[in-house]
């Protein structure tokens, strides 16, 4: 009976999430650390033609996470493949690097102009909170212009990709937002 029942078990809902940010913001470290923290539910890493893809299962949801680095215009021609169907954007900023925050804002603004991402929720991970002299989340909200995003659902979460602190809260927020948007439709 157990084998028969397992055939009819439903698969968890699957959602596409992209994770991006400036070079050295910690996006890959963050993703791999989260995977390691959730080792029992994470599947093996799979590489697409250009970017690693992680499949993470959390609270009966499966996230396919694309770790993307745009570096200005260099890889923008690939965005159609990665942006289409994305339910969430995770934007990682280095909260200890005040010199790059204006560039991070410009990249984020460019990213969010894409029509394919108009319904995607935005989570900003303020990374490197394990270091001294980091910018506060309220300071980052101002510097990144998050209050100017209009109707887009967004959140900022302080974190450390090294220790894993704050990662669960951020990914749980995404899960809840996707669930809310799915129930509304």
C-alpha positions in Angstrom: 0.0 0.0 0.0 2.9 2.4 0.8 4.3 2.2 -2.7 0.9 2.7 -4.3 0.1 5.7 -2.1 3.5 7.3 -2.9 2.6 7.4 -6.6 -0.3 9.7 -5.8 1.5 12.0 -3.4 1.6 15.5 -4.7 4.8 17.3 -5.5 5.4 20.5 -3.6 4.6 23.7 -5.5 7.6 24.9 -7.5 8.7 28.6 -7.8 11.5 30.4 -9.6 13.6 32.8 -7.6 16.6 34.8 -8.8 19.3 35.9 -6.6 21.6 38.7 -7.7 23.7 41.6 -6.5 27.0 43.3 -7.2 30.3 41.4 -7.3 31.5 40.4 -3.9 28.1 41.1 -2.2 28.0 37.5 -1.0 25.2 36.1 -3.1 26.8 32.8 -3.9 28.1 32.4 -0.3 24.6 33.2 1.0 22.9 30.7 -1.2 25.4 27.9 -0.5 25.3 28.6 3.3 21.5 28.4 3.2 21.7 25.2 1.3 24.1 23.8 3.8 21.9 24.8 6.7 19.0 23.0 5.1 21.1 20.0 3.9 18.3 17.5 4.4 16.0 19.3 2.1 18.4 20.7 -0.5 19.1 18.8 -3.7 22.3 18.7 -5.5 23.6 21.7 -7.3 22.8 21.8 -11.0 24.5 24.1 -13.4 22.7 25.8 -16.3 24.7 27.0 -19.2 25.9 30.0 -17.2 24.7 30.1 -13.6 24.3 27.6 -10.8 20.8 26.6 -9.9 19.8 25.4 -6.4 16.6 23.5 -5.7 15.6 24.1 -2.1 12.6 22.6 -0.5 11.2 24.6 2.5 7.9 24.2 4.2 6.4 22.2 1.3 7.6 24.7 -1.3 10.3 24.0 -3.8 12.4 27.0 -4.9 14.5 26.9 -8.0 17.1 29.6 -7.2 19.2 31.1 -10.0 22.4 32.8 -8.9 22.9 35.6 -11.4 25.5 38.2 -11.8 24.8 40.8 -14.4 27.9 43.1 -14.1 26.2 46.0 -15.9 25.3 45.2 -19.5 27.5 42.1 -20.0 25.0 39.4 -19.3 21.7 41.2 -19.7 20.9 39.3 -23.0 20.4 36.2 -20.8 17.8 37.8 -18.6 14.8 36.6 -20.6 15.6 33.0 -19.7 16.1 33.7 -16.0 13.5 36.4 -15.4 10.5 34.7 -17.1 8.3 33.2 -14.5 10.3 34.4 -11.5 8.1 34.9 -8.5 10.8 36.6 -6.3 14.0 38.6 -6.6 16.6 38.3 -3.9 19.0 41.2 -4.1 22.1 40.9 -2.0 23.9 44.1 -0.9 27.2 44.4 1.0 26.0 46.4 4.1 29.7 47.1 5.0 30.6 48.8 1.6 29.2 52.3 1.5 31.3 53.0 -1.7 29.3 50.6 -3.9 25.8 51.3 -2.6 25.0 53.9 -5.4 26.0 51.3 -8.0 23.9 48.7 -6.2 20.9 51.1 -6.4 21.4 51.7 -10.1 21.7 47.9 -10.8 18.5 47.2 -8.7 16.6 49.9 -10.5 17.6 48.6 -13.9 16.7 45.1 -12.9 13.3 46.0 -11.6 12.4 47.8 -14.8 12.1 44.4 -16.6 8.4 43.8 -17.4 8.9 40.1 -16.7 9.6 40.9 -13.0 6.8 43.3 -12.4 4.9 40.9 -10.2 7.9 39.4 -8.4 8.4 40.2 -4.8 11.7 41.7 -3.7 13.8 40.7 -0.8 16.9 42.7 -0.1 19.5 40.8 2.0 21.7 43.3 3.8 24.6 41.0 4.0 27.9 41.0 6.1 26.2 42.0 9.4 29.0 39.9 11.0 31.4 42.7 10.2 31.8 46.0 12.0 30.6 49.4 10.8 27.7 48.1 8.6 24.9 50.4 7.4 21.6 49.9 9.2 18.7 48.5 7.3 16.8 51.8 7.5 19.9 53.6 6.0 20.0 51.0 3.2 16.3 51.4 2.5 16.9 55.1 1.9 20.1 54.7 -0.1 18.6 51.9 -2.3 15.4 54.0 -2.9 13.1 51.1 -1.7 10.3 53.5 -0.7 10.1 54.5 -4.3 9.1 51.1 -5.5 5.3 51.8 -5.6 3.1 48.8 -5.4 5.9 46.2 -5.3 6.0 44.0 -2.2 9.5 44.2 -0.7 11.4 43.5 2.5 14.9 44.1 3.7 16.5 41.5 6.0 19.9 41.9 7.7 22.0 38.7 7.5 25.4 37.1 7.5 26.1 34.7 4.7 29.0 33.4 6.8 27.0 32.5 10.0 23.6 32.0 8.3 21.9 34.5 10.6 18.8 36.1 9.1 18.6 33.7 6.1 15.7 31.7 7.4 13.7 34.9 8.1 14.3 36.2 4.6 13.4 33.0 2.7 10.4 32.5 5.0 9.2 36.0 4.0 9.4 35.1 0.4 7.5 31.8 1.0 4.7 33.7 2.7 4.5 36.4 0.0 4.3 33.9 -2.8 1.6 32.0 -0.9 -0.4 35.2 -0.4 -0.1 36.1 -4.1 -1.0 32.6 -5.1 -4.1 32.6 -3.0 -5.2 36.0 -4.3 -5.1 34.9 -8.0 
